[in-house]
Amino acid sequence: MSNTYHQVYIQAVFAVKYREAIITNECKSKILSVIGNLINETGCKQ
């Protein structure tokens, strides 16, 4: 099959057990920056 194009979108949702807020504001920005860097390095879209 020539000229066939596929694009797959995957959505990841992170939730903690019992939805307790265990991520402090001090760590939140660092966690989000690490996740963002991983997304950019793999060529994914945000």
C-alpha positions as CSV (number, residue, x, y, z in Angstrom):
1,M,0.0,0.0,0.0
2,S,1.7,3.1,-1.1
3,N,1.0,6.6,0.3
4,T,-0.6,5.2,3.5
5,Y,-0.4,7.5,6.5
6,H,-1.1,6.7,10.1
7,Q,-1.1,9.0,13.1
8,V,-1.7,7.7,16.7
9,Y,-2.5,10.0,19.6
10,I,-2.1,8.6,23.1
11,Q,-3.3,10.5,26.2
12,A,-1.7,9.7,29.6
13,V,-3.6,10.7,32.7
14,F,-1.8,10.7,36.1
15,A,-3.9,10.3,39.3
16,V,-2.8,9.4,42.8
17,K,-4.6,6.8,44.9
18,Y,-7.7,8.3,46.5
19,R,-7.0,11.5,44.6
20,E,-5.0,13.0,47.5
21,A,-2.9,16.0,46.7
22,I,0.6,14.5,47.6
23,I,2.6,16.6,45.1
24,T,3.7,19.7,46.8
25,N,4.0,23.1,45.0
26,E,7.8,22.9,45.5
27,C,8.0,19.7,43.4
28,K,5.2,20.4,40.9
29,S,7.2,22.7,38.6
30,K,10.2,20.3,38.5
31,I,7.9,17.3,37.8
32,L,6.2,19.2,35.0
33,S,9.5,20.3,33.4
34,V,10.8,16.7,33.4
35,I,7.6,15.4,31.8
36,G,7.8,18.3,29.2
37,N,11.4,17.5,28.4
38,L,10.6,13.8,27.9
39,I,7.8,14.8,25.5
40,N,10.0,17.1,23.6
41,E,12.9,14.6,23.4
42,T,10.7,11.9,21.9
43,G,9.2,14.2,19.3
44,C,5.7,14.0,20.7
45,K,3.1,16.8,20.6
46,Q,2.0,18.4,23.9
